[in-house]
């Protein structure tokens, strides 16, 4: 039976005690790692954003895990591969707080791209061989510490999605070209997770401050005030999504991993009651309506029912991160010297939205899509104004 711990934590100054309790409730650190082992601590470092923006795993959570690994007399290393094209990795480490934490705690901070890579056949039908950083392949074990956020393609990014960062550099973007549909990308994520599962010691999700709306970088900050941990990452994701009132029976990733809503009721839960902590108005993005319709109806409505990214020129700063992040080169410079999206090329993977550092990517909808899909940003703005 999968065991999950939930611990209340309403301030990152209390992260050390909360992390220790969460890990103790699922068996204690010594039950997961042995002295002398090299343990990769894998946070979510999507982009160079301040921890207060809820885009990346908070450094105090990372600090707490480093201390636990050292307490078990193992060797902690910290690493991730950020999305898009990040040339100045040290700037990302500085802004996200990773340099200070690793310097303070004496942990090695590694760049996945610099560690080398190896391509491996993991049985995915779309990607013949998936390339992993050798930092991931060469470690003895992985402690996964994702951030709880929504995601414009997957609806939710948590434990399993965080392992996509084990793929170095722009290959993550390239793979989106072949897995732009939810089913294909979910299958790839499931295969990556199953391949790495023997190395995964446990996952601990940072939900002290989380993100809803149009995540994973442009949404709204939500104070959920908890962390949760489990040896079973898939169970942890399913439990949290269910608590957020998402119908997990329709979540294709769980279908691939054979997890149902009935299974969630069987999980052993230790610690605090998550239902007392979850923010009741948590909003998921509504951008993938075609993936939820029968194939015959998609064929009939496809050209009339679509959502694609659109660049807001009043916000855009012309950094061109969006263009570098697009796997199909659908973003070009228009006559006004701003980036624009070529709708004939766009595959609606929303990599540009994910990586834009200025929240300049909006969603353009067809007339039919406007009738079916409400705008989360406007909805949340009205809600905030009424409070």
Helices and strands as residue ranges (DSSP letters): E 3-8, G 12-14, H 15-25, G 29-31, E 38-43, G 51-53, H 59-71, E 75-80, H 89-96, H 98-105, E 108-111, G 113-115, E 117-120, E 130-133, H 134-138, E 141-145, E 147-151, E 155-157, H 159-162, G 163-166, H 171-178, H 182-196, G 197-199, E 200-212, E 220-230, H 233-243, G 248-250, H 252-256, H 261-264, E 268-271, G 274-276, G 289-292, H 295-301, E 307-311, H 321-325, E 331-333, E 339-341, H 351-355, E 361-365, H 367-372, H 376-386
